[in-house]
Amino acid sequence: MLFVSKTKGHVMITSRKSLLAASLLAILGFTTPSAAATFDGDWNVQITSSNAACPSGTSVSIGINNGQVASNSGAVTASGRVADAGNINVTLASGVKRAVGTGRLSGTSGSGTWRAALCSGTWTAQRN
């Protein structure tokens, strides 16, 4: 549905979708920080492999800022997102190696699972 209005001799045509999009942007731009910010800070993640042929016992430092995951290490690149309830999705990369993890953070700790091309396992995290 199109709306037509005249403003100072100019014709303005606006679709309902455009109005909805503008409204959503305005609302999102003026909201308070999300509850995911509750998990902001530096985290130490211990990675364990379930396959004896894969490395295990690795520790990775990550940071979370307003629900966005980033690495605190030059050797590992981390990216991902923490939802308001603490559910986390993260990707770790080092050179050509890549692993994807999912899990949940709660307070100052968390845990979950990860998988890569030939390996998989679990992880635990503690806020620093």
N, C-alpha and C positions, 0 to 999 in steps of 0.2 A: 504494500500500500504506500503511495506517495502522498506527501503533504506539500501543498503549495501555499506560500505566504508571500505577501508583498511587504518589503521593508524599504522605505524611502525611494520608491520607484524601481527597485530591483526585485526580481523574482527569485525566490529561494526554494529549491526543491530538495527535500530531505526524505530519505527512506526510514522506515521504522527500525531497520537493522542499524543504521547509522546512529540514530538516537539512542538505541540500546547500548551500542558500543561506546559512545561518548559518556553515557551515564556510568557504565562500568568502569571506565578509565578514571572518571572523577572520583568514584567511590574508592577504588583501589589506591588512588594517589593520596587519599586523605585518611586512610585507616591507620591504626596503631600497628607497631611491629607485631609480627605473627608470634604465636606461642612457640614456634620452632626456635625462636631466638633464645628460649629457655636452655637450649643445648649449646649455645655459643661458648667458645673457648677452645683451648688446646686439649687434644685427646691422644692417648697412647694406645695403639691397637696392636694386640698380639695375634699373630696369624699361625694357625696350626693346619698341617696338611693331613688328609686321611689316607694318602698314598705314600708309602715308604720311599718311593723313587723320587718324590718331590721334596724340595726344601721345606723345613718346618721350623717353627720357633722364631720367625722373623718378627721384628717390631717396627711399626711405622707410626710416625707422628703426623697427625692431621689437625687442621683447624676448622672450626665451624663459625661462620659469621652470618647472622640473620637467616639461619637454616641452610646456607650454602656451604658445601664441603670444599676445602682446598688443602693442598699439601703444605707441610711445614718443612719439607725436605727437598733438596735439589735432585736427589737420586730417584725419587718417586713422585709422579704427578697424580694427584687425587682430584676427583670432581664428583659432584653428586648433590643430593638434597635430603634434608631431614624434614619430615612432615610434622605438623603440630602435635600429633600424638606420639612422636618419637620414632616412627618408622623411618628407616634410612635406606637409601639406595646409593651406592658408591661405585666408582670405577677407579682402579689403581693401574697405572701404567709405568713401566720402566723399560726404556728402549722399545723393542718390539714385543715385549711381554705385556699381557693385559689380563686383569682379573676383575670380575664383577661381583659385588657383595650386596647382600640384603640383610636386614635385621632390625633391631629395635634398641633405642637408647632410653634409659629411664634414670632420671636423677644424675648420678655421677658415674654410671656404668652402662654397658651395653653388650650385646652378643648377637651373633648371626652366622650365616653361612656364606661361602664364596665359591666361585668356580672360574676356571681358566681353561685353555685349550686341552690340556692333558691332566690337569690336577684339580682338586677341590678340597674343601675342608671347612673349618669353623674359625671364627674370630671372636675375641673378647676385647672390650675397650674400657679404659678408665680415664676420667677427666683429670687433667693435671692440676 
